[in-house]
Amino acid sequence: MATLTTRKADGSEGRSIDVDDATFGVQPNVPLMHQVVTAQLAAARAGTQSTKTRAEVSGGGAKPFKQKGTGRSRQGTTRAPQWTGGGVALGPKPRSYRQRTPKKMIRAALRSALSDRFAEGRVVVLEGGFGFTEAKTRQAVSLLDALDLDGRVLVVVSRDDETAIKAFRNLQGPQLILVEELNAYDVLCNDWILFTEDTLPSAPAKGGDSTSGDSTSGDSTSGDSTSGDSTSGDQTSGDPTSGDPTSSDPTSSDPTSSDSTSSEEQS
């Protein structure tokens, strides 16, 4: 497992911590990152461009001149595409540029981007958090100056850390992002990635959703199949095959009584 030396708020080095190899130690997949980033940028497009066809341009109802005798080509309307002020042939219309990207590809692209920055030594982890006493921009500036991070910095914060969010949000240089919104595009757009120990991505628990999802706590193991009608339902208390044959079935009681009467007659 790879190790990383943390940094303190005054810029000095802290202790060494282990980072997840599955997140920061994979081989960057450049084509995958390109596909995911392209899809993200495409989804950000508004797609509201629109032009009018010859049917949508107002006017043009009258024939501009007679069909024959002018020496010109015949025309039926002044709103045809070849006329000035006419409609647009095959022009753009409102559409969605969104591409379908599987979630596994998005997560893999993020791991590739983080691994690329980690291999270059451009991942910084703050020991003990930001340590801001109040939501002041000057404290955020002092922190960045102490860390001496040149270039664009991506500051990853948690949603609950309101003090850090308010301290960084007025700065023009650093980019502020929530940890749950971390993506490959923003990682690749910045030179440095600034984490705290709380926001540093870690390996998911073994088994993931399969150990806590519906497959283990749903109907298949604790539902009707184990505690329902098949084991403790009607078959054990009210079914004629298990309860009534010994007490109420006439076919099981009459043979014994008939044998007793026949023996009395013989005697």
Backbone as CSV, one residue per row, in Angstrom:
resi,resn,N_x,N_y,N_z,CA_x,CA_y,CA_z,C_x,C_y,C_z
1,MET,0.848,-1.195,0.000,0.000,0.000,0.000,0.883,1.245,0.000
2,ALA,0.524,2.213,-0.839,1.313,3.433,-0.947,1.131,4.301,0.297
3,THR,2.139,5.075,0.585,2.119,5.972,1.740,2.224,7.417,1.276
4,LEU,1.745,8.305,2.116,1.756,9.733,1.816,2.028,10.489,3.097
5,THR,2.899,11.475,3.013,3.220,12.316,4.165,2.248,13.481,4.216
6,THR,1.547,13.610,5.316,0.580,14.686,5.462,1.287,16.013,5.682
7,ARG,0.529,17.074,5.547,1.041,18.430,5.789,0.202,19.079,6.880
8,LYS,0.852,19.905,7.652,0.146,20.647,8.682,-0.245,22.032,8.164
9,ALA,-1.062,22.722,8.943,-1.559,24.025,8.496,-0.441,25.054,8.376
10,ASP,0.658,24.867,9.102,1.765,25.815,8.994,2.731,25.460,7.864
11,GLY,2.434,24.410,7.112,3.270,24.022,5.978,4.266,22.933,6.284
12,SER,4.460,22.574,7.546,5.430,21.539,7.891,4.856,20.157,7.603
13,GLU,5.743,19.178,7.569,5.321,17.811,7.297,4.814,17.134,8.560
14,GLY,3.829,16.276,8.372,3.258,15.541,9.488,3.629,14.075,9.439
15,ARG,2.705,13.245,9.823,2.971,11.806,9.858,2.670,11.178,8.492
16,SER,3.102,9.949,8.334,2.863,9.201,7.103,1.587,8.381,7.254
17,ILE,0.776,8.390,6.228,-0.480,7.641,6.238,-0.512,6.743,5.007
18,ASP,-1.315,5.704,5.087,-1.502,4.798,3.959,-2.681,5.259,3.125
19,VAL,-2.511,5.194,1.826,-3.586,5.541,0.903,-3.996,4.291,0.139
20,ASP,-5.207,4.311,-0.338,-5.769,3.150,-1.017,-5.129,2.982,-2.391
21,ASP,-4.542,1.807,-2.636,-3.933,1.540,-3.944,-4.977,1.472,-5.045
22,ALA,-6.192,1.040,-4.718,-7.239,0.952,-5.732,-7.723,2.323,-6.174
23,THR,-7.415,3.359,-5.394,-7.840,4.721,-5.748,-6.681,5.564,-6.256
24,PHE,-5.501,5.416,-5.657,-4.359,6.254,-5.998,-3.210,5.486,-6.637
25,GLY,-3.373,4.202,-6.868,-2.265,3.420,-7.404,-2.574,2.649,-8.664
26,VAL,-3.601,3.037,-9.406,-3.943,2.326,-10.638,-3.222,2.965,-11.818
27,GLN,-3.141,2.214,-12.904,-2.555,2.746,-14.132,-3.568,3.660,-14.809
28,PRO,-3.247,4.932,-15.030,-4.225,5.839,-15.644,-4.651,5.366,-17.023
29,ASN,-5.943,5.338,-17.228,-6.533,4.944,-18.505,-6.920,6.228,-19.251
30,VAL,-6.053,6.660,-20.140,-6.263,7.943,-20.824,-7.495,7.910,-21.725
31,PRO,-7.699,6.885,-22.552,-8.922,6.875,-23.378,-10.204,6.897,-22.546
32,LEU,-10.202,6.209,-21.413,-11.387,6.218,-20.553,-11.638,7.606,-19.982
33,MET,-10.584,8.265,-19.495,-10.752,9.620,-18.971,-11.246,10.569,-20.055
34,HIS,-10.728,10.411,-21.280,-11.172,11.265,-22.384,-12.658,11.067,-22.668
35,GLN,-13.111,9.825,-22.653,-14.519,9.556,-22.939,-15.425,10.118,-21.854
36,VAL,-15.039,9.942,-20.595,-15.868,10.434,-19.502,-15.898,11.953,-19.470
37,VAL,-14.747,12.593,-19.683,-14.701,14.058,-19.681,-15.500,14.619,-20.857
38,THR,-15.377,13.991,-22.016,-16.149,14.448,-23.171,-17.648,14.345,-22.910
39,ALA,-18.073,13.257,-22.284,-19.490,13.096,-21.960,-19.949,14.130,-20.944
40,GLN,-19.094,14.446,-19.962,-19.466,15.442,-18.954,-19.604,16.826,-19.571
41,LEU,-18.683,17.186,-20.455,-18.771,18.487,-21.116,-19.969,18.544,-22.060
42,ALA,-20.278,17.418,-22.702,-21.434,17.396,-23.595,-22.736,17.559,-22.819
43,ALA,-22.795,16.924,-21.642,-24.002,17.042,-20.828,-24.198,18.454,-20.288
44,ALA,-23.117,19.228,-20.197,-23.223,20.599,-19.693,-23.744,21.569,-20.745
45,ARG,-23.807,21.150,-21.999,-24.302,22.034,-23.054,-25.801,22.257,-22.892
46,ALA,-26.224,23.480,-23.144,-27.643,23.803,-23.003,-28.474,23.191,-24.127
47,GLY,-27.929,23.191,-25.333,-28.664,22.618,-26.454,-29.903,23.397,-26.833
48,THR,-29.875,24.713,-26.640,-31.059,25.538,-26.934,-30.971,26.257,-28.269
49,GLN,-29.969,25.944,-29.106,-29.857,26.610,-30.390,-31.049,26.231,-31.276
50,SER,-31.505,27.189,-32.068,-32.670,26.930,-32.898,-32.691,27.890,-34.080
51,THR,-33.105,27.396,-35.229,-33.301,28.214,-36.430,-34.692,27.926,-36.990
52,LYS,-35.179,28.843,-37.814,-36.513,28.684,-38.407,-36.409,28.115,-39.815
53,THR,-37.274,27.175,-40.087,-37.360,26.648,-41.442,-38.245,27.568,-42.280
54,ARG,-38.389,27.256,-43.572,-39.215,28.082,-44.450,-40.676,28.069,-44.025
55,ALA,-41.094,27.022,-43.324,-42.471,26.950,-42.857,-42.701,27.800,-41.618
56,GLU,-41.642,28.107,-40.879,-41.787,28.838,-39.630,-41.557,30.336,-39.793
57,VAL,-40.956,30.776,-40.898,-40.744,32.207,-41.120,-42.066,32.843,-41.523
58,SER,-42.400,33.966,-40.898,-43.664,34.627,-41.211,-43.599,35.286,-42.586
59,GLY,-44.734,35.396,-43.196,-44.832,36.029,-44.523,-44.565,35.040,-45.635
60,GLY,-44.444,35.585,-46.845,-44.129,34.756,-47.995,-45.315,34.013,-48.566
61,GLY,-46.477,34.459,-48.230,-47.646,33.732,-48.722,-47.959,33.997,-50.188
62,ALA,-47.564,35.151,-50.696,-47.881,35.514,-52.091,-46.732,35.126,-53.009
63,LYS,-47.070,34.747,-54.205,-46.045,34.431,-55.205,-45.336,35.722,-55.591
64,PRO,-43.986,35.761,-55.563,-43.281,37.043,-55.779,-43.484,37.619,-57.178
65,PHE,-43.578,36.787,-58.187,-43.863,37.257,-59.555,-44.511,36.114,-60.323
66,LYS,-44.989,36.452,-61.495,-45.741,35.454,-62.266,-44.816,34.314,-62.713
67,GLN,-45.448,33.235,-63.056,-44.687,32.028,-63.355,-43.860,32.173,-64.627
68,LYS,-44.409,32.754,-65.669,-43.736,32.814,-66.970,-43.606,34.248,-67.464
69,GLY,-42.685,34.430,-68.383,-42.563,35.716,-69.045,-41.567,36.672,-68.449
70,THR,-40.920,36.335,-67.364,-39.974,37.264,-66.744,-38.525,36.909,-67.066
71,GLY,-38.287,35.726,-67.541,-36.915,35.300,-67.798,-36.194,34.811,-66.564
72,ARG,-36.839,34.860,-65.437,-36.228,34.402,-64.198,-36.727,33.007,-63.860
73,SER,-36.050,32.380,-62.924,-36.507,31.064,-62.480,-37.779,31.214,-61.662
74,ARG,-38.601,30.221,-61.767,-39.895,30.291,-61.096,-39.719,30.238,-59.588
75,GLN,-40.487,31.040,-58.894,-40.434,31.132,-57.439,-41.861,31.141,-56.901
76,GLY,-42.040,30.422,-55.772,-43.380,30.375,-55.193,-43.502,31.155,-53.898
77,THR,-42.365,31.480,-53.248,-42.402,32.206,-51.989,-41.063,32.886,-51.760
78,THR,-41.098,33.977,-51.042,-39.854,34.681,-50.709,-39.247,34.168,-49.403
79,ARG,-39.812,33.126,-48.836,-39.275,32.562,-47.587,-38.513,31.260,-47.837
80,ALA,-38.229,30.950,-49.072,-37.408,29.788,-49.398,-35.970,30.033,-48.950
81,PRO,-35.185,28.992,-48.700,-33.823,29.189,-48.177,-32.918,30.031,-49.062
82,GLN,-33.134,30.069,-50.382,-32.243,30.838,-51.250,-32.541,32.338,-51.226
83,TRP,-33.607,32.739,-50.567,-33.966,34.153,-50.500,-33.406,34.757,-49.216
84,THR,-33.054,36.056,-49.312,-32.661,36.788,-48.119,-33.871,36.969,-47.214
85,GLY,-33.715,36.613,-45.965,-34.842,36.659,-45.044,-35.672,35.399,-45.052
86,GLY,-35.229,34.411,-45.828,-35.969,33.151,-45.860,-35.555,32.218,-44.734
87,GLY,-36.119,31.030,-44.778,-35.817,30.046,-43.754,-34.432,29.434,-43.933
88,VAL,-34.020,28.646,-42.972,-32.718,27.988,-42.984,-32.935,26.513,-43.299
89,ALA,-32.201,26.028,-44.276,-32.296,24.622,-44.638,-31.378,23.786,-43.744
90,LEU,-31.941,22.751,-43.137,-31.170,21.823,-42.297,-30.434,22.544,-41.169
91,GLY,-31.051,23.546,-40.589,-30.443,24.294,-39.492,-30.563,23.562,-38.165
92,PRO,-29.830,24.005,-37.138,-29.880,23.338,-35.835,-31.207,23.580,-35.128
93,LYS,-31.601,22.584,-34.363,-32.808,22.643,-33.556,-32.465,22.266,-32.122
94,PRO,-33.289,22.635,-31.153,-32.997,22.251,-29.761,-32.863,20.742,-29.621
95,ARG,-31.819,20.309,-28.928,-31.551,18.886,-28.740,-30.727,18.693,-27.477
96,SER,-30.653,17.471,-27.033,-29.844,17.110,-25.873,-28.557,16.457,-26.349
97,TYR,-27.431,16.909,-25.804,-26.134,16.355,-26.146,-25.657,15.320,-25.116
98,ARG,-26.531,14.959,-24.219,-26.151,14.055,-23.138,-25.814,12.673,-23.685
99,GLN,-24.749,12.102,-23.131,-24.324,10.758,-23.486,-24.508,9.847,-22.275
100,ARG,-24.834,8.618,-22.552,-25.001,7.661,-21.468,-23.631,7.088,-21.095
101,THR,-23.231,7.321,-19.852,-21.949,6.832,-19.357,-22.200,5.941,-18.152
102,PRO,-21.799,4.678,-18.179,-22.004,3.803,-17.023,-21.292,4.330,-15.774
103,LYS,-21.868,4.056,-14.630,-21.293,4.535,-13.366,-19.911,3.934,-13.108
104,LYS,-19.714,2.697,-13.527,-18.410,2.079,-13.330,-17.324,2.820,-14.110
105,MET,-17.657,3.303,-15.304,-16.688,4.060,-16.088,-16.383,5.400,-15.422
106,ILE,-17.392,6.036,-14.858,-17.183,7.322,-14.195,-16.266,7.160,-12.983
107,ARG,-16.516,6.114,-12.188,-15.669,5.875,-11.018,-14.248,5.478,-11.426
108,ALA,-14.127,4.682,-12.488,-12.799,4.280,-12.954,-12.017,5.475,-13.491
109,ALA,-12.696,6.397,-14.171,-12.015,7.596,-14.668,-11.541,8.472,-13.518
110,LEU,-12.339,8.574,-12.445,-11.916,9.351,-11.280,-10.696,8.719,-10.626
111,ARG,-10.672,7.407,-10.516,-9.499,6.739,-9.941,-8.262,6.944,-10.808
112,SER,-8.440,6.941,-12.124,-7.301,7.178,-13.013,-6.765,8.596,-12.851
113,ALA,-7.657,9.572,-12.740,-7.232,10.961,-12.580,-6.523,11.176,-11.243
114,LEU,-7.055,10.599,-10.164,-6.411,10.733,-8.862,-5.060,10.026,-8.834
115,SER,-4.974,8.880,-9.501,-3.696,8.165,-9.549,-2.659,8.945,-10.336
116,ASP,-3.086,9.641,-11.375,-2.151,10.456,-12.148,-1.599,11.606,-11.317
117,ARG,-2.462,12.272,-10.568,-1.993,13.368,-9.723,-1.137,12.841,-8.573
118,PHE,-1.473,11.684,-8.041,-0.682,11.116,-6.940,0.698,10.693,-7.433
119,ALA,0.778,10.148,-8.636,2.077,9.742,-9.181,2.978,10.944,-9.395
120,GLU,2.394,12.109,-9.661,3.178,13.325,-9.841,3.485,14.031,-8.528
121,GLY,2.994,13.483,-7.416,3.236,14.101,-6.123,2.434,15.362,-5.902
122,ARG,1.251,15.435,-6.471,0.436,16.646,-6.389,-0.852,16.426,-5.600
123,VAL,-0.815,15.481,-4.683,-1.931,15.255,-3.762,-1.458,15.627,-2.363
124,VAL,-2.161,16.542,-1.721,-1.800,17.031,-0.389,-2.936,16.699,0.568
125,VAL,-2.568,16.157,1.720,-3.544,15.829,2.759,-3.205,16.635,4.002
126,LEU,-4.175,17.423,4.483,-3.978,18.239,5.678,-4.216,17.393,6.919
127,GLU,-3.289,17.437,7.826,-3.424,16.694,9.077,-4.255,17.506,10.053
128,GLY,-5.325,16.910,10.526,-6.177,17.584,11.502,-7.153,18.564,10.907
129,GLY,-7.350,18.543,9.588,-8.312,19.441,8.963,-7.729,20.817,8.690
130,PHE,-8.595,21.723,8.286,-8.143,23.069,7.924,-7.781,23.889,9.159
131,GLY,-8.450,23.670,10.250,-8.109,24.364,11.487,-8.499,25.830,11.501
132,PHE,-9.547,26.201,10.778,-9.999,27.591,10.763,-10.809,27.871,12.026
133,THR,-10.454,28.972,12.696,-11.202,29.366,13.887,-12.456,30.148,13.542
134,GLU,-12.441,30.798,12.383,-13.601,31.553,11.929,-13.609,31.577,10.408
135,ALA,-14.752,31.871,9.845,-14.908,31.857,8.387,-14.367,33.157,7.794
136,LYS,-13.048,33.241,7.689,-12.392,34.418,7.146,-11.550,34.017,5.935
137,THR,-11.639,34.803,4.880,-10.889,34.507,3.661,-9.394,34.618,3.895
138,ARG,-8.974,35.499,4.762,-7.537,35.667,4.999,-6.922,34.411,5.611
139,GLN,-7.696,33.636,6.355,-7.164,32.391,6.891,-6.953,31.358,5.779
140,ALA,-7.850,31.349,4.799,-7.665,30.453,3.659,-6.449,30.863,2.832
141,VAL,-6.238,32.164,2.670,-5.070,32.648,1.930,-3.784,32.293,2.666
142,SER,-3.788,32.442,3.979,-2.603,32.098,4.765,-2.286,30.613,4.675
143,LEU,-3.314,29.781,4.646,-3.097,28.340,4.535,-2.472,27.983,3.194
144,LEU,-2.980,28.546,2.116,-2.431,28.244,0.788,-1.007,28.771,0.648
145,ASP,-0.734,29.928,1.241,0.635,30.451,1.191,1.597,29.564,1.982
146,ALA,1.136,29.034,3.102,1.997,28.168,3.905,2.276,26.839,3.204
147,LEU,1.307,26.333,2.490,1.501,25.070,1.766,2.322,25.262,0.497
148,ASP,2.378,26.485,-0.016,3.180,26.809,-1.207,2.771,25.935,-2.398
149,LEU,1.501,26.009,-2.734,0.978,25.247,-3.866,0.863,26.179,-5.061
150,ASP,1.725,25.967,-6.069,1.695,26.808,-7.257,0.730,26.216,-8.279
151,GLY,0.078,27.098,-8.994,-0.869,26.643,-10.006,-2.291,26.560,-9.451
152,ARG,-3.128,25.862,-10.173,-4.529,25.720,-9.789,-4.663,24.658,-8.707
153,VAL,-5.485,24.967,-7.697,-5.658,24.076,-6.545,-7.129,23.703,-6.440
154,LEU,-7.383,22.412,-6.301,-8.735,21.912,-6.074,-8.863,21.559,-4.591
155,VAL,-9.702,22.297,-3.889,-9.885,22.114,-2.450,-11.128,21.255,-2.246
156,VAL,-10.944,20.095,-1.654,-12.036,19.150,-1.424,-12.484,19.288,0.028
157,VAL,-13.739,19.633,0.225,-14.280,19.851,1.561,-15.518,18.979,1.747
158,SER,-15.892,18.785,2.983,-17.122,18.075,3.307,-18.268,19.069,3.433
159,ARG,-19.464,18.572,3.273,-20.632,19.455,3.321,-20.838,20.058,4.704
160,ASP,-20.387,19.380,5.735,-20.593,19.869,7.097,-19.582,20.935,7.508
161,ASP,-18.493,21.069,6.778,-17.446,22.025,7.141,-17.810,23.401,6.564
162,GLU,-18.756,24.066,7.198,-19.223,25.359,6.690,-18.163,26.447,6.841
163,THR,-17.335,26.337,7.858,-16.301,27.354,8.058,-15.317,27.366,6.898
164,ALA,-14.874,26.191,6.464,-13.940,26.130,5.343,-14.611,26.553,4.041
165,ILE,-15.856,26.196,3.866,-16.570,26.581,2.635,-16.672,28.096,2.532
166,LYS,-17.026,28.744,3.625,-17.145,30.206,3.604,-15.785,30.881,3.476
167,ALA,-14.729,30.247,3.985,-13.400,30.845,3.903,-12.835,30.780,2.489
168,PHE,-13.138,29.708,1.753,-12.562,29.523,0.419,-13.437,30.067,-0.716
169,ARG,-14.720,30.275,-0.488,-15.614,30.531,-1.605,-15.399,31.888,-2.269
170,ASN,-14.773,32.839,-1.566,-14.544,34.151,-2.164,-13.229,34.245,-2.932
171,LEU,-12.403,33.210,-2.861,-11.129,33.238,-3.568,-11.334,32.901,-5.040
172,GLN,-10.651,33.621,-5.901,-10.789,33.425,-7.339,-9.924,32.282,-7.854
173,GLY,-8.777,32.039,-7.226,-7.855,31.029,-7.743,-8.265,29.600,-7.451
174,PRO,-8.366,29.210,-6.167,-8.690,27.815,-5.856,-10.119,27.473,-6.249
175,GLN,-10.301,26.225,-6.586,-11.641,25.713,-6.894,-12.127,24.890,-5.726
176,LEU,-13.317,25.204,-5.253,-13.908,24.527,-4.101,-14.898,23.482,-4.586
177,ILE,-14.809,22.272,-4.042,-15.702,21.200,-4.463,-16.008,20.316,-3.266
178,LEU,-17.236,19.811,-3.209,-17.628,18.879,-2.161,-17.080,17.495,-2.478
179,VAL,-16.831,16.719,-1.452,-16.200,15.421,-1.649,-17.105,14.490,-2.443
180,GLU,-18.425,14.597,-2.262,-19.326,13.720,-3.012,-19.490,14.158,-4.465
181,GLU,-19.013,15.355,-4.808,-19.094,15.836,-6.183,-17.753,15.735,-6.921
182,LEU,-16.773,15.087,-6.313,-15.455,14.956,-6.929,-15.563,14.150,-8.223
183,ASN,-14.953,14.654,-9.293,-15.055,14.009,-10.602,-13.732,14.135,-11.335
184,ALA,-13.601,13.349,-12.401,-12.345,13.294,-13.146,-12.034,14.616,-13.828
185,TYR,-13.037,15.299,-14.334,-12.799,16.546,-15.072,-12.167,17.606,-14.180
186,ASP,-12.724,17.811,-12.987,-12.182,18.835,-12.081,-10.794,18.449,-11.576
187,VAL,-10.546,17.161,-11.398,-9.217,16.732,-10.970,-8.188,17.034,-12.052
188,LEU,-8.541,16.755,-13.303,-7.600,16.984,-14.399,-7.415,18.464,-14.719
189,CYS,-8.385,19.285,-14.372,-8.277,20.723,-14.651,-7.381,21.456,-13.652
190,ASN,-7.052,20.816,-12.544,-6.273,21.466,-11.498,-4.925,20.770,-11.345
191,ASP,-3.947,21.556,-10.874,-2.600,21.037,-10.694,-2.429,20.320,-9.352
192,TRP,-3.103,20.801,-8.324,-2.971,20.229,-6.988,-4.352,19.842,-6.478
193,ILE,-4.390,18.743,-5.698,-5.626,18.298,-5.058,-5.388,18.344,-3.553
194,LEU,-6.172,19.169,-2.854,-6.011,19.368,-1.422,-7.140,18.652,-0.678
195,PHE,-6.773,17.615,0.081,-7.725,16.859,0.894,-7.465,17.133,2.365
196,THR,-8.444,16.780,3.165,-8.233,16.599,4.595,-8.301,15.103,4.880
197,GLU,-7.969,14.728,6.090,-8.027,13.305,6.427,-9.450,12.763,6.370
198,ASP,-10.435,13.638,6.554,-11.829,13.197,6.511,-12.330,13.045,5.079
199,THR,-11.822,13.856,4.158,-12.311,13.812,2.778,-11.442,12.959,1.870
200,LEU,-10.368,12.383,2.387,-9.506,11.559,1.553,-10.247,10.293,1.143
201,PRO,-10.350,10.008,-0.155,-11.061,8.791,-0.590,-10.358,7.547,-0.074
202,SER,-11.164,6.580,0.330,-10.636,5.320,0.846,-11.325,4.183,0.139
203,ALA,-10.817,2.979,0.369,-11.375,1.790,-0.273,-12.733,1.486,0.323
204,PRO,-13.710,1.069,-0.509,-15.016,0.681,0.028,-14.921,-0.596,0.827
205,ALA,-15.895,-0.786,1.697,-15.917,-2.004,2.511,-16.082,-3.230,1.637
206,LYS,-15.456,-4.339,2.075,-15.520,-5.560,1.288,-16.964,-6.023,1.184
207,GLY,-17.340,-6.381,-0.041,-18.708,-6.809,-0.277,-19.606,-5.692,-0.732
208,GLY,-19.338,-4.462,-0.258,-20.104,-3.311,-0.702,-21.578,-3.471,-0.378
209,ASP,-22.385,-3.193,-1.387,-23.819,-3.235,-1.195,-24.342,-4.649,-1.022
210,SER,-23.549,-5.666,-1.456,-24.049,-7.033,-1.388,-24.200,-7.536,0.034
211,THR,-23.495,-6.916,1.003,-23.605,-7.369,2.382,-24.668,-6.629,3.152
212,SER,-25.122,-5.504,2.654,-26.120,-4.730,3.388,-27.343,-4.425,2.564
213,GLY,-27.442,-4.989,1.390,-28.560,-4.676,0.527,-29.699,-5.643,0.708
214,ASP,-30.554,-5.700,-0.314,-31.744,-6.516,-0.238,-31.435,-7.999,-0.305
215,SER,-30.258,-8.373,-0.846,-29.968,-9.777,-1.022,-29.780,-10.509,0.296
216,THR,-29.406,-9.793,1.370,-29.182,-10.447,2.651,-30.261,-10.135,3.659
217,SER,-30.977,-9.054,3.491,-31.992,-8.690,4.468,-33.375,-8.620,3.863
218,GLY,-33.526,-9.096,2.670,-34.805,-9.013,1.999,-35.656,-10.221,2.250
219,ASP,-36.584,-10.467,1.331,-37.551,-11.530,1.502,-36.944,-12.902,1.325
220,SER,-35.772,-13.012,0.663,-35.232,-14.315,0.344,-34.755,-15.085,1.564
221,THR,-34.324,-14.377,2.629,-33.792,-15.075,3.804,-34.660,-14.915,5.034
222,SER,-35.368,-13.819,5.177,-36.153,-13.585,6.378,-37.617,-13.363,6.068
223,GLY,-38.026,-13.685,4.893,-39.397,-13.436,4.482,-40.273,-14.631,4.715
224,ASP,-41.167,-14.852,3.743,-42.166,-15.889,3.902,-41.585,-17.277,3.830
225,SER,-40.381,-17.454,3.194,-39.861,-18.784,2.985,-39.393,-19.441,4.263
226,THR,-38.998,-18.664,5.288,-38.492,-19.248,6.531,-39.462,-19.108,7.689
227,SER,-40.236,-18.046,7.717,-41.135,-17.824,8.841,-42.574,-17.681,8.402
228,GLY,-42.842,-17.997,7.181,-44.184,-17.812,6.645,-45.008,-19.062,6.775
229,ASP,-45.857,-19.274,5.750,-46.815,-20.365,5.806,-46.173,-21.723,5.658
230,SER,-44.945,-21.796,5.019,-44.390,-23.103,4.712,-43.904,-23.853,5.949
231,THR,-43.474,-23.134,7.002,-42.920,-23.817,8.177,-43.776,-23.663,9.417
232,SER,-44.418,-22.533,9.595,-45.196,-22.310,10.816,-46.609,-21.889,10.520
233,GLY,-47.051,-22.133,9.329,-48.379,-21.693,8.926,-49.416,-22.762,9.124
234,ASP,-50.269,-22.881,8.099,-51.415,-23.783,8.208,-51.012,-25.244,8.193
235,GLN,-49.840,-25.568,7.613,-49.472,-26.964,7.503,-49.213,-27.609,8.869
236,THR,-48.806,-26.856,9.865,-48.499,-27.434,11.174,-49.653,-27.361,12.147
237,SER,-50.668,-26.537,11.882,-51.735,-26.374,12.864,-53.116,-26.690,12.322
238,GLY,-53.340,-26.363,11.052,-54.698,-26.526,10.553,-54.819,-27.431,9.365
239,ASP,-53.733,-28.001,8.849,-53.776,-28.854,7.667,-54.348,-30.208,8.046
240,PRO,-55.272,-30.765,7.265,-55.858,-32.069,7.612,-54.863,-33.203,7.553
241,THR,-53.662,-32.996,6.954,-52.692,-34.087,6.863,-51.876,-34.246,8.121
242,SER,-51.849,-33.221,9.014,-51.008,-33.312,10.211,-51.773,-33.206,11.517
243,GLY,-52.950,-32.610,11.511,-53.668,-32.391,12.773,-54.870,-33.289,12.951
244,ASP,-55.780,-33.226,12.001,-57.080,-33.856,12.168,-57.092,-35.372,12.045
245,PRO,-56.170,-36.051,11.340,-56.310,-37.495,11.164,-56.373,-38.277,12.460
246,THR,-55.763,-37.791,13.535,-55.747,-38.554,14.788,-56.924,-38.248,15.686
247,SER,-57.694,-37.204,15.381,-58.735,-36.810,16.323,-60.111,-36.693,15.706
248,SER,-60.198,-36.202,14.466,-61.517,-35.899,13.938,-61.853,-36.624,12.655
249,ASP,-60.914,-37.364,12.061,-61.199,-38.032,10.792,-62.027,-39.274,11.081
250,PRO,-63.210,-39.458,10.496,-64.045,-40.627,10.774,-63.436,-41.910,10.262
251,THR,-62.556,-41.847,9.292,-61.985,-43.054,8.718,-60.951,-43.688,9.611
252,SER,-60.408,-42.884,10.580,-59.392,-43.425,11.473,-59.943,-43.928,12.792
253,SER,-61.185,-43.567,13.142,-61.742,-43.965,14.427,-62.716,-45.139,14.303
254,ASP,-63.444,-45.253,13.186,-64.466,-46.284,13.030,-63.892,-47.694,12.981
255,PRO,-62.744,-47.981,12.312,-62.256,-49.361,12.272,-61.992,-49.944,13.642
256,THR,-61.512,-49.191,14.592,-61.238,-49.717,15.925,-62.517,-50.053,16.668
257,SER,-63.529,-49.199,16.500,-64.790,-49.459,17.190,-65.510,-50.657,16.606
258,SER,-65.440,-50.884,15.307,-66.092,-52.030,14.671,-65.437,-53.331,15.085
259,ASP,-64.111,-53.336,15.244,-63.426,-54.545,15.687,-63.843,-54.926,17.104
260,SER,-64.023,-53.946,17.984,-64.422,-54.226,19.378,-65.807,-54.829,19.450
261,THR,-66.743,-54.364,18.623,-68.101,-54.905,18.644,-68.170,-56.302,18.103
262,SER,-67.333,-56.582,17.059,-67.337,-57.942,16.500,-66.779,-58.946,17.465
263,SER,-65.787,-58.560,18.268,-65.227,-59.467,19.258,-66.199,-59.781,20.350
264,GLU,-67.059,-58.830,20.742,-68.076,-59.066,21.757,-69.137,-60.048,21.279
265,GLU,-69.496,-59.944,19.967,-70.512,-60.840,19.430,-70.008,-62.266,19.419
266,GLN,-68.725,-62.482,19.096,-68.168,-63.822,19.073,-68.120,-64.466,20.441
267,SER,-67.864,-63.603,21.469,-67.806,-64.156,22.796,-69.200,-64.469,23.323
